[in-house]
Amino acid sequence: MPSMENGSSNVPRAEEIKLQANEAFKAHKYGQAIDLYTQAIELNGQNAVYWANRAFAHTKLEEYGSAIQDATKAIEVDPKYSKGYYRRGAAYLAMGKFKEALKDFQQVKKICPSDPDAAKKLKECEKAVMKLKFEEAIAVPESERHSVADSIDYHSIGMSHSSPSMPTQVALAAVAVAFVAALVMIVGAAATKVAAVVVVVFLGTWWWGGSTEVEPQYSGAKIEGDVVTLDFVKKMIDDFKNQKCLHKRYAFQIVLQTREMLRAQLSLVDINVPDGSHFTVCGDVHGQFYDLINIFELNGLPSEENPYLFNGDFVDRGSFSVEVILTLFAFKCMCPSAIYLARGNHESKSMNKIYGFEGEVRSKLSETFVELFAEVFCCLPLAHVINEKVFVVHGGLFSVDGVKLSDIRAIDRFCEPPEEGLMCELLWSDPQPFPGRGPSKRGVGLSFGADVTRKFLQDNNLDLVVRSHEVKDEGYEIEHDGKLITVFSAPNYCDQMGNKGAFIRLEAPDLKPNIVTFSAVPHPDVKPMAYANNFLRMFQ
């Protein structure tokens, strides 16, 4: 036990280390900042600032579970320290836990009643909770929901002189929403659900009814008939590079055709790479379209001879997510064996609502596409196995031993990701440097050690786990005695992390990983999270 003298001498040293941590944080070296704040805490654990600062660094690395733990500790150390509640509230917001966040921001306002920033954030949080309650009130039970995709015939979509004008459409939609809101207040949520279904079906049928004609003035990429060709995809990519939009009629065709292909696949997809051939695995892209195109320039376009697997998190955060997802889906339509797609934790309604994809889709396409993408994301496979040797998944492994590939293959994936169970863990879990299992630093899923990886590989006669889900300074990291590789393909993530991107080329028959790293390329001046919820942008 340290003496009183040693304890007092630790305080200035802890403060010195905190200042070093602050500098690392300013340089976007958040992992280094966490290590330094940890050293300061070990010297003086009764300083709430150190805990709150480390919570903020965890938030920057999307380690929201750890951020909540640290912020809670800051509050325990000093219950009147407003930053503790502030940091915890921000972490809850990032996880979509608006009601918990609201309690913390109410406490911030109570401690700092005259702080305009606290008042502003509390107001935004109150709006988010009110919106959540409204959505819950009009939500239709799963058993009563009808597929948006099944109600759309892309051949009949288009505008003509007889079609209603866009202002008229918008006005009618606004009236419909107001009608449903009024019903909530007058007759309650139960009766409103029925009315909501009627309104949605009516709007969907009316909005997209009309001519098969594409406007004569449209000069963008066009699909002739039902076949998506390489020429179309190249033209679409060029249009996207120049920040031009794809006509909704063709966007519908691409998304609907992709949906049919994905629905036919199992939750675990087996991929065969012939001897002498290669296969490329990419990690998170997160709406960084120009970096996606750079991958294709470095490694070639997807084709039957140059196949790819994109391992989830195609969208959110980056503000070109619509361009990314339509490009990937178009290649899938062009040649299904040229590109494989896996679900990530960001292919979900809860994430898309917070981190920008929903807002971007609404801005660049329409409300109908928001629901359509949500449906298609539920069709994405959860994992892939290459030549019966390499297991590829977005997140990681499981809270129990003995999981077989047949168990993964049998998962009913056609739903929003649950908060626990095999599907959740496949999308959310992370490796840890020590044996066994531990709580997730994200607050969802778990952390698993090398022994867990080794046993899973042995039980399923596999050689390697490839996963994504985490930003890495070099774009990749090899862990667990070489049996697990993390690959992340969004360089300079969110325009601030300074990391490289990477992809992995596997050559058959030995499937030895050849890792290629690359740096970020310039993109138009549209900031990450440009379409994200206003309350979340306030914390960036």
Summary of the structure (lengths in Angstrom):
residues: 540
radius of gyration: 24.6
end to end distance: 41.2
largest distance: 86.3
contacts: 1817
relative contact order: 0.09
helix: 51%
strand: 11%
